[in-house]
Amino acid sequence: MLWTLYRRELGASRAFVVTVPCLIAMWNLFLLSRVNAWPLELVGTLSLVPLALTIPWTAIASMQAWRRQWQDNTIYLTRSFPVAAWSPILAKTMAVLTEITLYAAVAVLTGLPILARLLWAEVEPSIRSTFLGAGWVNISQLLAVVLILLAAGAVTVQMAYLVGRLAGRWFPLALPLTLILSAWSLVRLGTLLNYALAWVPPLVLRNLTPVARGICQIRPVYLSPAPVIATLVVGLLYFALAAWLLERQVDV
């Protein structure tokens, strides 16, 4: 049943799933045509815009997933399914993350020619392979961190939307206030848990430090995962609260 809910959520967003990747690809193709006309650093920065937009889009898509249910009166159908209350929330979160991952993958793949130009222009030939090797190690760890943060953000928005529904006709006012308070609580609770998780071993990233012309030394950069784990814990608490609200409190 979870798989059915997940597929239904992706199907409801099919217009965006088809259109947005095409727009991202067109954007990067346009930037690629500007490589010789605009400063290379500017083109490289603009190619990161689609990746930056995945953060607000996570919140928008998470909210739209529930708004669509009330707008189309399909919330009754969702509540009638013989599944636990957490299943729709998990399905929507998975669908949002799938959507965001698709957009990010298209942005990276279509932006590779631009990144290659930047690498060719900014990095000396003797250290390019070392630079790429260190980059892949860093990216693999940072991607896991980003996915956890986006998942926690998606759950936070969903919980806030369900809380706002409790306000009835005051929903337009209650929703933004709940979002602000939820985000503030996420940061505050995460900060408190951060101290308790200070013992967790750090992530080890690789940093290339120039020591001479054409020679670089790889030095470790230690990144504490405690804030990410704390955010994940609070996100799970919000997930449980959203499931309880959907099961017991939200009037459809």
Backbone torsions as a table, in degrees:
resi	resn	phi	psi	omega
1	MET	NA	-36.1	177.9
2	LEU	-61.3	-41.5	179.0
3	TRP	-63.4	-37.5	178.5
4	THR	-65.1	-44.4	177.9
5	LEU	-63.2	-41.1	179.7
6	TYR	-61.8	-46.9	179.0
7	ARG	-63.1	-37.1	179.2
8	ARG	-66.0	-39.5	178.8
9	GLU	-65.5	-42.9	177.3
10	LEU	-64.0	-39.7	178.5
11	GLY	-63.1	-35.8	179.5
12	ALA	-67.6	-23.3	-179.5
13	SER	-103.3	15.9	-173.2
14	ARG	-61.7	-30.0	178.9
15	ALA	-62.5	-41.8	178.0
16	PHE	-72.8	-39.1	-177.5
17	VAL	-62.0	-30.0	178.8
18	VAL	-87.6	-42.7	-172.3
19	THR	-76.7	-47.0	-174.0
20	VAL	-61.5	-46.7	177.0
21	PRO	-58.8	-35.9	177.5
22	CYS	-64.9	-40.8	178.5
23	LEU	-65.6	-39.7	178.4
24	ILE	-63.6	-44.5	179.5
25	ALA	-62.7	-42.2	178.3
26	MET	-63.7	-38.6	178.6
27	TRP	-61.7	-47.2	-179.5
28	ASN	-69.6	-33.6	175.3
29	LEU	-64.8	-39.4	176.5
30	PHE	-63.1	-44.4	179.2
31	LEU	-63.6	-36.9	178.5
32	LEU	-63.1	-34.5	177.8
33	SER	-72.2	-14.5	-179.2
34	ARG	-98.3	2.7	-174.6
35	VAL	-57.2	-43.3	-177.4
36	ASN	-86.6	-7.6	-178.3
37	ALA	-103.6	-31.9	-179.1
38	TRP	-110.0	160.0	174.6
39	PRO	-58.0	136.5	-175.1
40	LEU	-61.3	-35.4	179.4
41	GLU	-64.8	-37.8	178.7
42	LEU	-65.7	-43.6	179.0
43	VAL	-62.1	-42.9	179.0
44	GLY	-62.9	-40.1	178.8
45	THR	-65.9	-44.2	-179.6
46	LEU	-65.6	-28.2	178.4
47	SER	-68.2	-17.2	178.8
48	LEU	-86.6	-7.4	-178.2
49	VAL	-57.2	-47.1	178.3
50	PRO	-58.3	-36.3	178.0
51	LEU	-67.0	-39.8	179.1
52	ALA	-65.5	-33.2	-178.4
53	LEU	-72.7	-13.5	178.2
54	THR	-65.1	-24.8	-179.2
55	ILE	-68.7	-56.5	176.6
56	PRO	-65.2	-29.7	-179.4
57	TRP	-66.7	-31.1	175.9
58	THR	-59.4	-44.3	179.0
59	ALA	-67.7	-43.1	-178.9
60	ILE	-63.6	-46.3	-178.7
61	ALA	-65.7	-36.9	179.3
62	SER	-65.2	-41.2	178.7
63	MET	-70.3	-41.6	-178.9
64	GLN	-64.1	-31.1	-179.3
65	ALA	-60.8	-38.2	177.8
66	TRP	-85.6	-35.9	179.2
67	ARG	-59.8	-39.5	-180.0
68	ARG	-62.2	-34.9	-178.9
69	GLN	-67.7	-41.6	177.8
70	TRP	-73.2	-36.5	-178.4
71	GLN	-65.7	-39.7	-178.0
72	ASP	-95.7	2.8	-178.9
73	ASN	59.7	30.1	176.3
74	THR	-92.3	-0.8	177.5
75	ILE	-64.3	-30.5	176.6
76	TYR	-63.3	-41.8	178.9
77	LEU	-64.4	-42.4	179.6
78	THR	-61.9	-42.6	-179.4
79	ARG	-70.7	-22.3	-178.3
80	SER	-83.2	-12.7	179.5
81	PHE	-66.5	140.1	178.7
82	PRO	-78.8	61.8	-179.6
83	VAL	-132.1	162.0	176.3
84	ALA	-66.7	155.1	-176.3
85	ALA	-64.5	-24.2	-179.1
86	TRP	-75.3	-18.1	-176.4
87	SER	-62.0	-48.1	177.5
88	PRO	-61.6	-36.6	-179.5
89	ILE	-67.1	-44.2	178.7
90	LEU	-65.5	-40.6	179.6
91	ALA	-61.9	-42.6	179.4
92	LYS	-67.1	-40.0	178.4
93	THR	-63.6	-43.7	178.3
94	MET	-63.0	-40.6	-179.9
95	ALA	-66.1	-40.9	178.8
96	VAL	-63.8	-45.0	-180.0
97	LEU	-65.1	-37.1	176.4
98	THR	-62.9	-43.7	179.6
99	GLU	-62.4	-46.0	-179.4
100	ILE	-65.5	-41.2	179.2
101	THR	-62.4	-39.6	177.3
102	LEU	-61.6	-46.3	-179.8
103	TYR	-62.3	-42.9	-179.2
104	ALA	-65.6	-40.2	179.6
105	ALA	-63.7	-42.3	178.5
106	VAL	-64.9	-40.7	179.6
107	ALA	-62.4	-41.1	-179.3
108	VAL	-70.8	-46.2	-176.7
109	LEU	-65.3	-43.3	179.8
110	THR	-76.5	-15.9	177.9
111	GLY	-94.3	-1.6	-179.4
112	LEU	-58.2	-41.6	177.3
113	PRO	-58.9	-36.8	178.2
114	ILE	-69.2	-43.3	178.5
115	LEU	-63.2	-36.6	177.8
116	ALA	-64.2	-40.8	177.0
117	ARG	-62.1	-42.9	178.5
118	LEU	-62.8	-44.7	179.4
119	LEU	-61.2	-41.9	-178.7
120	TRP	-66.5	-35.3	-175.5
121	ALA	-84.9	-35.4	-170.3
122	GLU	-99.1	-23.8	-174.9
123	VAL	-109.7	131.7	-179.3
124	GLU	-66.5	144.7	-176.1
125	PRO	-54.4	-35.3	-174.6
126	SER	-68.5	-19.7	-176.3
127	ILE	-118.4	8.8	-177.8
128	ARG	-62.9	-44.6	-179.3
129	SER	-64.5	-39.9	176.9
130	THR	-64.9	-40.8	178.9
131	PHE	-61.6	-44.9	179.9
132	LEU	-65.9	-40.4	179.4
133	GLY	-62.2	-44.4	178.2
134	ALA	-66.2	-36.6	-179.5
135	GLY	-64.0	-41.9	180.0
136	TRP	-65.4	-38.2	177.7
137	VAL	-63.1	-43.8	-179.5
138	ASN	-66.5	-44.2	-175.7
139	ILE	-63.1	-41.5	-178.2
140	SER	-60.0	-37.2	179.2
141	GLN	-78.1	-40.9	-178.2
142	LEU	-68.4	-31.0	177.6
143	LEU	-62.9	-41.6	177.7
144	ALA	-62.1	-40.8	178.1
145	VAL	-62.6	-46.1	-178.2
146	VAL	-63.7	-41.5	179.8
147	LEU	-63.0	-40.2	178.0
148	ILE	-63.7	-44.5	-179.4
149	LEU	-65.4	-41.2	178.9
150	LEU	-66.6	-38.8	177.9
151	ALA	-63.1	-43.5	177.6
152	ALA	-63.1	-39.5	177.5
153	GLY	-65.1	-40.8	179.3
154	ALA	-63.0	-42.8	179.2
155	VAL	-66.2	-39.3	179.0
156	THR	-60.8	-43.9	179.7
157	VAL	-65.2	-41.7	179.2
158	GLN	-63.6	-43.4	178.5
159	MET	-61.9	-43.2	179.4
160	ALA	-62.6	-38.1	179.1
161	TYR	-64.0	-43.4	179.7
162	LEU	-67.0	-37.6	175.4
163	VAL	-62.5	-42.8	178.5
164	GLY	-59.8	-32.5	179.7
165	ARG	-65.4	-24.2	177.7
166	LEU	-67.2	-21.1	-177.1
167	ALA	-80.4	-4.2	178.1
168	GLY	62.9	-122.2	-176.9
169	ARG	-72.3	-11.0	175.5
170	TRP	-89.2	11.5	-177.2
171	PHE	-53.4	-45.4	-178.9
172	PRO	-58.9	-27.8	177.8
173	LEU	-88.8	-37.2	-175.6
174	ALA	-70.3	-34.6	-176.0
175	LEU	-62.5	-53.6	-179.8
176	PRO	-63.3	-35.8	178.0
177	LEU	-64.7	-41.4	178.4
178	THR	-65.3	-39.3	177.9
179	LEU	-61.3	-44.0	-179.9
180	ILE	-64.6	-46.2	-179.5
181	LEU	-66.4	-37.6	179.4
182	SER	-65.7	-44.2	178.8
183	ALA	-64.0	-41.5	178.4
184	TRP	-63.5	-43.4	178.9
185	SER	-65.3	-36.8	178.1
186	LEU	-60.6	-43.1	-179.9
187	VAL	-68.8	-45.4	-176.8
188	ARG	-66.6	-47.7	179.2
189	LEU	-65.2	-37.8	177.4
190	GLY	-62.6	-37.6	178.6
191	THR	-65.3	-41.4	179.3
192	LEU	-65.4	-43.8	178.7
193	LEU	-68.0	-26.4	-179.4
194	ASN	-58.7	-41.1	179.0
195	TYR	-66.1	-37.3	-179.0
196	ALA	-71.3	-20.9	-177.3
197	LEU	-104.4	18.1	-177.3
198	ALA	-64.3	-18.3	-178.2
199	TRP	-78.8	-12.3	-175.9
200	VAL	-64.8	133.3	179.5
201	PRO	-58.8	143.2	-175.7
202	PRO	-78.6	159.7	167.8
203	LEU	-77.3	141.9	-178.7
204	VAL	-110.8	110.0	176.7
205	LEU	-98.5	164.2	-179.3
206	ARG	-110.9	130.6	179.1
207	ASN	-123.0	129.5	178.6
208	LEU	-88.9	119.4	-180.0
209	THR	-113.9	119.2	178.7
210	PRO	-65.2	131.8	176.4
211	VAL	-115.1	-19.6	175.9
212	ALA	-163.9	169.9	-179.3
213	ARG	-63.3	121.3	-179.7
214	GLY	79.3	2.4	-179.4
215	ILE	-125.4	128.3	178.0
216	CYS	-128.6	151.7	178.3
217	GLN	-116.3	133.9	177.9
218	ILE	-84.4	121.5	178.5
219	ARG	-120.6	141.8	-177.9
220	PRO	-74.5	143.7	172.6
221	VAL	-121.0	122.5	-174.6
222	TYR	-96.3	124.4	-179.6
223	LEU	-118.3	119.7	-179.1
224	SER	-71.5	127.6	177.2
225	PRO	-84.7	-0.6	-175.9
226	ALA	-57.0	-45.7	178.7
227	PRO	-61.8	-34.8	179.6
228	VAL	-69.8	-44.0	178.4
229	ILE	-63.6	-40.6	177.9
230	ALA	-62.2	-42.2	177.1
231	THR	-62.9	-39.4	178.0
232	LEU	-63.3	-42.2	179.8
233	VAL	-63.0	-46.7	179.0
234	VAL	-64.6	-38.3	176.9
235	GLY	-60.8	-38.0	176.8
236	LEU	-66.6	-36.5	175.7
237	LEU	-64.2	-43.0	176.4
238	TYR	-63.1	-37.6	178.2
239	PHE	-61.3	-45.8	178.7
240	ALA	-63.6	-40.1	178.4
241	LEU	-64.4	-42.8	179.2
242	ALA	-62.7	-40.6	178.6
243	ALA	-64.3	-41.0	178.5
244	TRP	-65.2	-41.7	178.4
245	LEU	-62.2	-44.7	-178.9
246	LEU	-65.1	-33.8	-177.2
247	GLU	-80.3	-39.0	-167.8
248	ARG	-114.3	-31.5	-165.8
249	GLN	-113.7	-36.5	-172.5
250	VAL	-71.0	124.7	178.6
251	ASP	-90.6	120.0	179.6
252	VAL	-95.7	NA	NA
